[in-house]
Structures are given as C-alpha cells and as structure tokens.
Amino acid sequence: MASLIQTLAVAEYLNFRHAANALGVSQSSVSARVKTLEEDLGILLFERHARGVRLTEAGRYFVERVAVGIDQLDYAVKTAGMAASGECGRLRIGVHALIPRSFLAELIGQYRKDYPCIEVEITEGTARDALTQIRTERIDVAFAAGAPEPPDCHSRRIWTEPLLAALPDRHPLTGRSTVTWADLAGETFLVRYGGTGPQVHDHIVLRLAGRWPVSSIQRFDVERGTLLSMVGQGFGITIVGAATSLLPTSGVVFLPFADEPEPVAFSAVWSPYNRNAALRNLLDLAGEMSRSVRAD
C-alpha cells in the first residue's frame, strides 16, 4: 500500500523530492519503493530526467486505475467505521402502529434526523409476529404494548400512555369527563385480530371478569382506522392507548378511565445477539427522550 501511495504522489508532483516532502518521508525511500514496484511489475512507470520524471503510457494507465482503487478502499474503510459506530447501515423496526405525533413517531423522526445515513425499514404487525421476526433476524427491534419478557430476548420499557375508552359520540357516557370499567359492563367491545388486538382483548376480559351484565367482545380483521370508524357508526366501543386519539376520527369520543391503575406501557424488544450499532443508538435515543418526557 505504501508503494502505491508513494507512486501516486510522484505521479502528481512529477518529482521525487516534492513527492517525498508532501508525504513527510525521505526522497531515497520514495525512489526505492517506486523502483521496487516497477521491478515487481516488470513495467517502467516513470521516465527519469534531470529536472524530474514523467509518466510512461503504461504508468499513466496504471496510476489512473490505482487511484480509483485507492479511493474505493478509502471509502470502504470509512463506511465500515461508520457502520461500526452506527452512523450508516440499516435498521429494521417492527411496530404495532406508527401514529403521527405519537412518542414512537417522534422517536423515529428524531433518529432519522440524527442518523441520516441509516436506512430505516418499518414493519407493522402483532407482537407475536414481531418476536418471530426478531428471532429469525428479520427485524432488529420491535416496539410492543405491555412489558413482554420473552426468555430469549432483551426488553426495556420505553414510554407509557393513558388508556382511553373510544365511544360513539351519541353514547350516553360521552358527556362525562371520565369513565369506569363498571360503566362499560354490558357494552359490545370491538377489537382487531392484528396489531395490539389480542392484548386489548385480554385486557378487557381481565377488567370485566365477574361484572354484570356480561359484555360482548367481537373481533374483526380490519385496520385501526376502520375499527374506529365502526365505533363512530355505533357498532360498539373499544379501548386504545392515548396516541390513537391523535388520529383524525369523526364520530368518536375518547374518555380516560378513572379506575385504570396505571398507564399502558410500551416496550422495546430485541435479541441479545444483535450487535447492530444502529440499534444501540436507537435505544440510547429512546432512553433520552423517555427521560425528557418524564421530566416534563
């Protein structure tokens, strides 16, 4: 490598002494390395004369291609270093939803601003799907409702959201500032098969266990927006994290619970074998933003 760099310097200055001064080495060292390279190649790269040197035709051809190779090698070294520090590369994220102005949307937006050379890929699905994708190395991290603790993955609680009841605006309870679970006994609840639907279903069953009248829980294979539209049309009610209330929805009123013991937690889940520095930087940023929100 040193011989090639010194050869390029001689080709630039067309003078051994000037090339040596630019590289901070002795003229004899440059001259010896270039001569050795010519002997190894069996090609005369420079024609020497009293005032300096000039490239032979073979030398010009060689130098042009070596310069390209050196540039590519330099780029490879720099990008490898950036990948090792998480400044370039790819990050694959699994989400239950990406709602504008939510904590998760703000987190990913800030991450993309801080690390513009990272290619961010987003996959939406259930928590179960996300765990499978983490285990098969198809995604780097998933953000899921609750505090999952799978034995083969790391998890960290990142942010929380109050739980809200989503009611049609014609519902008798919409004039109140809060609701209780007892208020909702006997209601028809709508939940999704996908996203956080399974967790929502289990939470409703837990909170309404033993209450009278018995509530009905209906499942639908629809997107979040469609489910809220069904609520607005009077099909039933549902429960959501506060971020969902940020979605543009007509005919729906969101009310907080007066007797919900704590807000809904959302956690990051990832494989302990994942060494992607981009993931580490995302988790660090998530921690910083979460602490900032709690401080406010």
C-alpha positions in Angstrom: 0.0 0.0 0.0 2.8 2.4 0.9 4.4 1.8 -2.5 1.2 2.6 -4.3 0.6 5.8 -2.3 4.1 7.0 -3.0 3.8 6.2 -6.7 0.6 8.3 -6.8 2.4 11.1 -5.1 5.3 11.0 -7.7 2.7 10.9 -10.5 1.0 14.0 -9.0 4.2 16.1 -8.5 6.4 14.5 -11.2 9.3 15.0 -8.9 10.7 12.6 -6.3 11.8 15.3 -3.9 8.5 17.2 -4.0 6.6 13.9 -3.5 8.8 12.9 -0.6 8.3 16.3 1.1 4.5 16.1 0.7 4.5 12.6 2.3 6.9 13.5 5.0 9.4 10.8 4.1 12.9 10.8 2.6 13.4 11.1 -1.1 15.5 7.9 -1.1 12.7 6.0 0.4 10.2 7.1 -2.3 12.7 6.4 -5.0 13.5 2.9 -3.7 9.8 2.0 -3.3 8.9 3.1 -6.8 11.8 1.3 -8.3 10.9 -1.9 -6.4 7.3 -1.6 -7.6 8.5 -1.2 -11.2 10.7 -4.3 -10.9 7.9 -6.3 -9.3 5.5 -5.3 -12.1 8.1 -5.6 -14.8 6.9 -2.3 -16.1 8.6 1.1 -16.3 6.2 3.6 -14.8 8.3 6.7 -15.0 10.9 8.1 -17.3 13.6 9.8 -15.2 15.4 13.0 -16.3 17.4 15.7 -14.6 14.5 18.0 -13.6 12.1 15.3 -12.5 10.1 12.5 -14.1 7.3 11.9 -16.4 4.8 9.0 -16.7 5.2 6.4 -19.4 2.0 5.4 -21.2 1.9 2.2 -19.1 2.5 4.3 -16.0 -0.4 6.7 -16.8 -2.7 3.7 -17.3 -1.6 2.1 -14.1 -1.8 5.3 -12.0 -5.4 6.1 -13.2 -6.7 2.7 -12.1 -4.7 2.6 -8.9 -6.1 6.0 -7.9 -9.7 4.6 -8.4 -8.9 1.5 -6.3 -7.3 3.6 -3.5 -10.4 5.9 -3.5 -12.7 2.8 -3.2 -10.6 1.3 -0.5 -10.6 4.6 1.4 -14.4 4.7 1.1 -14.8 1.1 2.2 -12.7 1.9 5.3 -14.7 5.0 6.2 -18.1 3.4 5.7 -17.0 0.3 7.7 -16.0 2.6 10.5 -19.4 4.5 10.2 -21.3 1.2 10.3 -19.3 0.1 13.4 -20.4 3.3 15.1 -24.0 3.1 13.9 -23.7 6.1 11.6 -24.6 4.3 8.4 -26.2 1.0 7.6 -29.7 -0.4 8.1 -32.2 -0.6 11.0 -35.3 -2.7 10.8 -38.1 -1.8 13.2 -41.3 -3.7 14.0 -44.2 -1.6 15.2 -47.9 -2.1 16.2 -48.7 1.2 14.6 -46.9 4.5 13.6 -49.3 7.3 14.6 -48.3 10.9 13.7 -47.2 12.9 16.7 -47.1 9.8 19.0 -43.9 9.1 21.1 -42.9 6.4 18.6 -43.3 8.6 15.6 -41.3 11.4 17.3 -38.6 8.9 18.3 -38.2 7.5 14.7 -38.3 11.0 13.3 -35.6 12.3 15.6 -33.5 9.1 15.0 -33.7 9.7 11.2 -32.7 13.3 11.7 -29.7 12.3 13.9 -28.6 9.5 11.7 -29.5 10.4 8.1 -27.3 7.7 6.6 -29.2 4.9 8.3 -31.8 3.2 6.1 -34.8 2.7 8.4 -37.3 0.0 7.5 -40.7 -0.2 9.2 -42.8 -3.4 9.5 -46.2 -3.4 11.1 -47.7 -6.5 12.8 -48.7 -8.2 16.0 -46.4 -8.6 19.0 -46.2 -12.4 18.2 -45.2 -11.7 14.6 -42.6 -9.3 15.8 -41.0 -11.8 18.2 -40.8 -14.3 15.4 -39.1 -11.8 13.2 -36.6 -10.9 15.9 -35.7 -14.5 16.4 -35.2 -15.1 12.7 -33.2 -11.9 12.4 -35.7 -10.2 10.0 -36.0 -7.1 12.2 -33.6 -5.6 14.8 -36.1 -4.3 17.3 -39.9 -4.3 18.0 -42.0 -1.8 19.9 -44.9 -3.6 21.6 -47.6 -2.8 24.1 -47.1 -4.0 27.6 -43.9 -5.3 29.2 -43.1 -8.5 27.4 -40.2 -10.6 28.9 -39.5 -13.4 26.4 -36.8 -15.6 27.9 -34.6 -15.4 24.8 -34.9 -11.6 24.2 -34.0 -8.4 26.0 -36.8 -5.9 26.7 -36.9 -2.4 28.1 -39.9 -0.2 29.0 -39.7 3.0 26.9 -42.9 5.1 27.3 -46.4 4.9 28.7 -49.8 6.1 27.5 -53.1 6.6 29.4 -55.7 4.1 28.5 -58.8 5.6 26.8 -62.3 4.3 26.0 -63.4 5.1 22.5 -67.2 5.7 22.3 -69.5 6.8 19.5 -70.3 10.5 20.0 -74.0 9.5 20.5 -73.2 7.3 23.5 -74.9 8.3 26.8 -71.5 8.5 28.6 -69.8 11.0 26.3 -70.9 13.9 28.4 -68.7 12.7 31.2 -65.1 13.6 31.8 -64.0 10.0 32.7 -65.5 6.5 32.7 -65.0 3.4 34.9 -65.0 -0.2 33.9 -68.3 -0.7 35.7 -69.8 2.0 33.4 -68.8 -0.2 30.4 -70.2 -3.5 31.7 -72.6 -4.9 29.2 -71.2 -3.0 26.3 -70.2 -4.5 23.0 -66.4 -4.2 22.6 -64.7 -4.2 19.2 -61.1 -5.5 18.9 -58.8 -6.3 16.0 -57.1 -9.6 15.2 -54.0 -7.7 14.2 -51.8 -5.0 15.9 -52.5 -4.8 19.7 -55.9 -6.5 19.2 -55.0 -9.7 21.1 -53.6 -7.7 24.1 -56.7 -5.4 24.0 -59.0 -8.5 24.1 -57.1 -10.0 27.1 -57.2 -6.6 29.0 -60.9 -6.2 28.5 -61.6 -9.8 29.7 -59.4 -9.2 32.8 -61.1 -5.9 33.8 -64.7 -7.1 33.2 -64.3 -10.5 34.8 -67.3 -11.2 37.1 -69.1 -7.9 36.2 -72.8 -7.9 35.3 -74.2 -7.5 32.7 -71.8 -9.6 30.7 -70.1 -7.7 27.8 -69.6 -9.0 24.3 -66.2 -8.9 22.6 -66.3 -9.0 18.8 -63.1 -9.4 16.7 -62.6 -8.0 13.2 -59.8 -8.4 10.7 -59.6 -4.7 10.0 -57.1 -1.9 10.3 -57.1 0.6 13.2 -58.8 3.3 11.2 -61.6 1.0 10.1 -62.2 -0.1 13.7 -62.6 3.5 14.9 -64.9 4.2 12.0 -67.0 1.2 13.2 -67.1 2.7 16.7 -68.3 6.0 15.2 -71.0 4.2 13.3 -72.3 2.6 16.5 -71.1 -1.0 16.1 -69.7 -0.9 19.6 -66.9 0.6 21.7 -63.2 -0.2 22.1 -60.2 0.8 24.3 -57.0 2.4 23.0 -53.8 4.0 24.1 -53.8 7.8 24.1 -51.8 8.0 20.9 -54.7 6.6 18.9 -56.8 9.7 19.9 -54.3 11.7 17.7 -55.7 10.1 14.6 -58.2 12.1 12.6 -61.5 10.4 13.5 -65.1 11.6 13.2 -68.0 10.5 15.4 -65.8 9.1 18.2 -65.2 10.5 21.7 -62.2 9.4 23.8 -62.6 9.3 27.6 -59.9 8.4 30.1 -60.5 5.7 32.8 -60.9 6.9 36.4 -60.2 3.4 37.7 -57.4 2.2 35.5 -54.5 1.5 37.9 -51.6 2.7 35.7 -51.0 3.8 32.1 -50.2 1.3 29.3 -46.5 0.6 29.0 -44.8 0.2 25.6 -41.5 -1.6 25.4 -38.6 -2.2 23.0 -37.7 -5.9 22.4 -34.6 -7.1 20.7 -32.3 -10.1 20.5 -29.3 -10.2 22.9 -27.2 -11.5 20.0 -27.9 -8.4 17.8 -24.7 -6.3 17.6 -26.1 -3.7 15.2 -24.7 -0.3 16.5 -27.6 1.4 14.8 -29.9 -0.4 17.2 -27.8 0.6 20.2 -28.1 4.3 19.1 -31.8 4.0 18.7 -32.2 2.5 22.2 -30.0 5.3 23.7 -32.1 7.9 22.0 -35.3 6.3 23.2 -34.0 6.4 26.7 -33.0 10.1 26.5 -36.4 11.0 25.0 -38.3 9.0 27.6 -36.4 10.6 30.5 -37.1 14.0 28.9 -40.9 13.3 28.7 -41.0 12.1 32.4 -39.1 15.2 33.5 -41.7 17.4 31.8 
